[in-house]
Amino acid sequence: MAQITNNSEVDTLLSRCLENDRNAQFHFYEKYSKKVFGVCMRYAKNNTDAEDILQEGFIKVFKYLKDYSGKGSIEGWMRRIMVTTALNYYKKKNLLNKDVDPENTRVSLSDDYEVLSQMTHQELLVLVRQLPCGYQTVFNLNTIEGYSHKEISSIMNISVNTSKSQLSRAKNSLRKKIESLFEVEESQLSMASLAS
């Protein structure tokens, strides 16, 4: 049986979930689903996929809750499950490695990311979700989750060089999209000022 955290309310909820108490599982889902849905959104191509990943992820959470050691937060443990579920979701659909680049591809990147500070989290999420699946996955695993290229290589069954290449291309694609958005915005502001 899992060792539970020190928080008595959470302890009680987890204990009841371990006993397959449906009411407790519902409350557990209500308490944590919004916290981990953001992880699903980062890996999904659309809201429907994110919701599917969330549902599949929670099935795994309840199935493996007995294995939760109590080390670290329950949210962190669930987050790892959601990431794995998202990756498996797209592997099943044969989309994860569909856009893998040749291993020797190199792309130079500009270090100018000032534009990012002017964007909202939601705007950036929309752009990340527009990336090809492989780019998006490597970007999320490395930049958001903090996995090394060696770990990504093992998770996605690609080479380290492919992981590096996909990350480089993802960043380059995002930079171009962001620059394009700001050019359009500046153009609209210029036209509005001329019209007034």
DRENBA-218778 format. One line per 8 residues: number of its first residue (from 1); their letters; for each residue x, y, z negated of C-alpha. Coordinates in steps of 0.001 Angstrom, whole numbers. Layout:
N
NUM	A	X/Y/Z  ...;
END
This chain:
196
1	MAQITNNS	0/0/0  1216/3514/794  2810/5613/-1876  754/8746/-2180  1807/12372/-2634  1550/14329/-5895  -1580/16270/-4954  -4407/14516/-6830;
9	EVDTLLSR	-7140/15627/-4395  -5156/14322/-1424  -4190/11192/-3411  -7833/10389/-4047  -8797/11026/-433  -5963/8844/885  -6768/6052/-1574  -10397/6056/-490;
17	CLENDRNA	-9353/6049/3184  -7109/3047/2490  -10212/1278/1124  -11953/1958/4489  -14426/4378/2894  -16102/5908/5995  -17140/9048/4131  -13547/9623/2979;
25	QFHFYEKY	-12266/9009/6510  -14725/11607/7804  -13491/14153/5208  -9872/13286/6015  -10569/13881/9712  -12321/17174/8946  -9438/18288/6739  -6581/17473/9135;
33	SKKVFGVC	-7951/17380/12700  -7565/21130/13282  -4015/21023/11919  -2863/18372/14400  -5028/19404/17355  -2410/22019/18262  119/19228/18780  -2324/17468/21114;
41	MRYAKNNT	-2904/20714/23019  831/21171/23629  1109/17810/25358  -2262/17704/27117  -3030/19026/30561  -6507/20157/29508  -8871/20297/26531  -10547/17007/27403;
49	DAEDILQE	-7219/15167/27373  -6274/16894/24095  -9525/15728/22495  -8952/12171/23765  -5413/12203/22368  -6713/13495/19036  -9296/10704/18820  -6787/7998/19775;
57	GFIKVFKY	-4298/9506/17339  -6737/9383/14438  -7555/5755/15191  -3820/5062/14787  -3622/7239/11657  -6308/5153/9951  -4832/1907/11245  -1319/2700/9961;
65	LKDYSGKG	-2181/4783/6885  -1073/1868/4701  2449/2361/6138  2677/6040/5123  5519/6055/2594  4645/9335/902  8022/10787/1927  7397/14102/3591;
73	SIEGWMRR	4024/15655/4230  1047/13721/5515  736/16403/8227  4289/15694/9432  3608/11962/9513  385/12512/11486  2144/14940/13828  4601/12209/14860;
81	IMVTTALN	1675/9873/15523  -33/12508/17694  3167/13085/19727  3568/9338/20307  -119/9014/21174  133/11863/23699  3179/10313/25353  1498/6908/25543;
89	YYKKKNLL	-1697/8512/26863  133/9848/29907  2284/6741/30320  -940/4727/30627  -2091/7129/33329  1318/6751/35019  1862/10518/34921  4722/10882/32487;
97	NKDVDPEN	7591/10177/34863  5790/11092/38075  7795/14272/38564  11218/13162/37294  14047/14956/39058  17270/13401/40284  19803/13102/37472  22369/15364/39069;
105	TRVSLSDD	20084/18356/39576  21344/21517/37911  19461/24797/37545  20952/27980/36194  18843/29911/33707  18701/33536/32784  19049/34256/29073  16574/37121/29274;
113	YEVLSQMT	13561/35969/27236  12451/39375/25918  9224/39025/27860  8204/36102/25628  7916/38335/22584  5134/40261/24320  2998/37159/24974  470/35574/22659;
121	HQELLVLV	788/31931/21628  -2322/31089/23668  -949/32733/26825  2305/30799/26504  424/27541/25843  -1541/28019/29075  1705/28429/31026  3302/25365/29391;
129	RQLPCGYQ	224/23301/30249  644/24285/33919  4073/22658/34079  4392/19261/35767  3843/16515/33193  7506/15467/32872  8695/19069/32455  5979/19793/29907;
137	TVFNLNTI	6773/16693/27871  10529/17294/27752  9970/20989/26946  7622/20135/24061  9803/17351/22677  12992/19428/22770  11896/23007/22197  8877/22510/19933;
145	EGYSHKEI	9492/19174/18190  13311/19430/18047  14193/16063/19603  17683/15736/21125  18118/14806/24786  19354/11381/23667  16129/10837/21678  14011/12101/24587;
153	SSIMNISV	15892/9746/26895  14876/6817/24705  11262/7989/24193  10571/8656/27874  12818/5935/29308  14824/8426/31369  18512/9339/31354  19962/12107/29192;
161	NTSKSQLS	20833/14049/32357  17258/13779/33586  16017/15102/30247  18422/18038/30461  17447/18693/34065  13728/18613/33297  14172/20997/30360  16196/23347/32522;
169	RAKNSLRK	13590/23276/35282  10752/23738/32766  12412/26834/31315  13154/28201/34761  9557/27631/35884  8189/29285/32729  10519/32258/33157  9368/32769/36758;
177	KIESLFEV	5680/32493/35791  6119/34956/32930  8038/37437/35078  5362/37164/37758  2595/37833/35226  4329/40925/33932  5009/42213/37472  1295/41889/38268;
185	EESQLSMA	392/43638/35011  2852/46512/35674  1505/46860/39225  -2074/47076/37932  -1063/49679/35352  696/51747/38058  -2356/51587/40312  -4654/52560/37425;
193	SLAS	-2504/55551/36544  -2483/56713/40188  -6260/56393/40394  -6830/58576/37311;
END
